[in-house]
């Protein structure tokens, strides 16, 4: 029996998006880092590449983004550090954004998975990655400043 036989790939059933994980180590304990980052009200304080303002409308949030107004749903508070969110811009497919806070010794590892959206060229993907890196550095600076 061959336990390492390849799994058949049917591109009509499975069409993955290219992805890049971007991370930063934060000198702030997991509980404190997650408690701050999980609050949608705090996103504009560190995620300027995402939204300049954010307010709640029912179960969703409305964000003012560089691409226009977006509706955002956040994953509910949880003990696992999951900060996933879904962004819907007008006349565009919803974008899934996985974001994790992971305990790392006495600090926290923040990991953002950036999916390259269909039709996105290399330059746009690199711009998005640079914005994510800048936002994660801002989160690091903000959380480490709260400890000071």
C-alpha positions as CSV (number, residue, x, y, z in Angstrom):
1,X,0.0,0.0,0.0
2,X,1.4,3.4,-1.0
3,X,0.5,5.9,1.7
4,X,2.1,8.8,-0.3
5,X,0.0,8.5,-3.5
6,X,-0.9,11.9,-4.9
7,X,-4.4,13.1,-4.5
8,X,-6.2,13.7,-7.7
9,X,-6.5,17.4,-8.5
10,X,-9.7,18.5,-10.2
11,X,-9.3,22.2,-10.9
12,X,-13.0,22.7,-11.2
13,X,-13.4,21.7,-7.5
14,X,-10.2,23.3,-6.1
15,X,-8.8,26.5,-7.5
16,X,-6.5,27.9,-4.8
17,X,-5.4,31.5,-4.7
18,X,-1.7,32.2,-4.3
19,X,-1.0,33.3,-0.8
20,X,1.7,34.9,1.4
21,X,1.8,34.8,5.2
22,X,3.2,38.0,6.7
23,X,4.1,38.0,10.4
24,X,5.5,40.1,13.2
25,X,6.6,39.2,16.7
26,X,5.2,41.5,19.3
27,X,6.7,41.9,22.8
28,X,3.2,41.8,24.4
29,X,1.4,38.9,26.0
30,X,-1.1,37.0,24.0
31,X,-4.1,37.9,26.2
32,X,-3.4,41.6,26.1
33,X,-2.5,41.6,22.4
34,X,-5.6,39.6,21.4
35,X,-8.0,41.6,23.6
36,X,-6.8,44.8,21.9
37,X,-6.6,43.5,18.3
38,X,-10.0,41.7,18.4
39,X,-11.9,45.0,19.0
40,X,-13.0,46.3,15.6
41,X,-13.0,49.9,17.0
42,X,-9.2,49.5,17.3
43,X,-8.5,48.5,13.6
44,X,-8.2,52.1,12.3
45,X,-5.6,52.7,15.0
46,X,-3.2,50.2,13.4
47,X,-4.6,49.0,10.1
48,X,-4.5,52.3,8.1
49,X,-4.0,50.2,4.9
50,X,-7.4,48.7,5.6
51,X,-9.6,51.5,6.8
52,X,-9.5,55.1,7.9
53,X,-12.7,54.8,9.8
54,X,-15.0,52.0,11.0
55,X,-18.4,52.0,12.6
56,X,-20.9,49.3,13.4
57,X,-24.2,48.8,11.5
58,X,-26.0,45.8,12.9
59,X,-23.9,42.6,12.9
60,X,-21.5,44.2,10.3
61,X,-19.2,47.1,10.3
62,X,-18.8,49.7,7.7
63,X,-15.3,50.8,6.8
64,X,-14.0,53.7,4.8
65,X,-11.3,52.2,2.7
66,X,-9.1,53.4,-0.1
67,X,-11.3,51.5,-2.6
68,X,-14.6,53.0,-1.1
69,X,-17.1,52.0,1.6
70,X,-16.8,48.3,2.6
71,X,-19.0,46.1,4.8
72,X,-16.9,44.0,7.2
73,X,-17.8,41.0,9.3
74,X,-15.4,39.9,12.1
75,X,-15.1,36.5,13.6
76,X,-16.6,36.4,17.1
77,X,-14.3,36.6,20.2
78,X,-12.7,33.3,20.8
79,X,-9.9,31.8,23.0
80,X,-7.8,30.8,19.9
81,X,-6.6,34.1,18.6
82,X,-8.6,34.0,15.5
83,X,-9.2,37.5,14.1
84,X,-10.5,36.5,10.6
85,X,-12.7,39.0,8.8
86,X,-14.6,39.2,5.5
87,X,-14.6,42.4,3.5
88,X,-17.2,43.2,0.8
89,X,-16.6,46.2,-1.4
90,X,-19.3,47.4,-3.8
91,X,-19.5,45.3,-7.0
92,X,-16.6,43.0,-6.0
93,X,-16.4,39.5,-4.6
94,X,-16.1,39.2,-0.8
95,X,-12.5,38.9,0.4
96,X,-11.6,36.5,3.2
97,X,-8.8,37.7,5.4
98,X,-7.3,35.2,7.9
99,X,-5.5,36.9,10.8
100,X,-4.1,35.1,13.8
101,X,-2.6,36.0,17.1
102,X,-0.5,33.2,18.4
103,X,1.1,32.9,21.9
104,X,4.9,33.0,21.4
105,X,6.7,32.6,24.7
106,X,5.8,35.8,26.7
107,X,5.0,37.6,23.5
108,X,2.7,37.2,20.5
109,X,3.1,36.3,16.9
110,X,0.6,38.1,14.6
111,X,0.2,36.3,11.3
112,X,-1.8,37.7,8.4
113,X,-2.4,35.5,5.3
114,X,-2.7,37.6,2.1
115,X,-4.5,36.0,-0.8
116,X,-3.8,37.2,-4.2
117,X,-7.2,38.0,-5.6
118,X,-8.2,36.9,-9.1
119,X,-7.1,39.4,-11.7
120,X,-4.5,41.0,-9.4
121,X,-1.2,41.7,-11.1
122,X,2.2,41.2,-9.4
123,X,2.6,44.9,-8.6
124,X,-0.8,45.2,-6.9
125,X,-0.1,42.0,-4.8
126,X,3.3,43.5,-3.7
127,X,1.6,46.8,-2.8
128,X,-0.9,44.9,-0.7
129,X,1.8,42.9,1.0
130,X,3.7,46.1,1.8
131,X,0.6,47.7,3.3
132,X,0.0,44.6,5.4
133,X,3.6,44.6,6.7
134,X,3.2,48.3,7.5
135,X,0.0,47.7,9.4
136,X,1.5,44.8,11.4
137,X,4.5,47.0,12.3
138,X,2.0,49.6,13.5
139,X,0.2,47.0,15.6
140,X,3.5,45.9,17.1
141,X,4.5,49.5,17.9
142,X,1.1,50.3,19.4
143,X,0.9,47.1,21.6
144,X,4.5,47.4,22.8
145,X,3.8,51.1,23.6
146,X,0.8,50.1,25.7
147,X,3.1,48.0,27.9
148,X,5.6,50.8,28.4
